[in-house]
Amino acid sequence: MVNINVTVDSEHLSAIGEVAEALRLRGMEVEQVLESGFITGSVPNDSRPELETVDGVESVSEDLSYQLPPPDDDIQ
């Protein structure tokens, strides 16, 4: 599974719940629906391109994360 962020276009902000439901039907596990126009969640690697075809989706991007070392670790 890949964590992703979906940006909803401005024309569909008032219907963001419907966009989220359409994403669920295409296999996305929706975690959060933010009224500002973002939907977060996860999908299998191979289903990302299908999400981009959902009406109202502006973009789909992978959620890149990083882990900082604990503050008391030695500097490398």
DATAGI-V767333 format. One record per run of one state. SS is the DSSP state (~ for helix, > for strand, _ for the rest). FROM is the first residue (numbers start at 0). TO is the last residue. If there is no record, write none. Layout:
ss=[SS:SS]
from=[FROM:FROM]
to=[TO:TO]
This chain:
ss=[_:>:_:~:_:>:_:>:_:~:_:>:_]
from=[0:1:8:9:25:28:34:37:43:44:51:56:62]
to=[0:7:8:24:27:33:36:42:43:50:55:61:75]
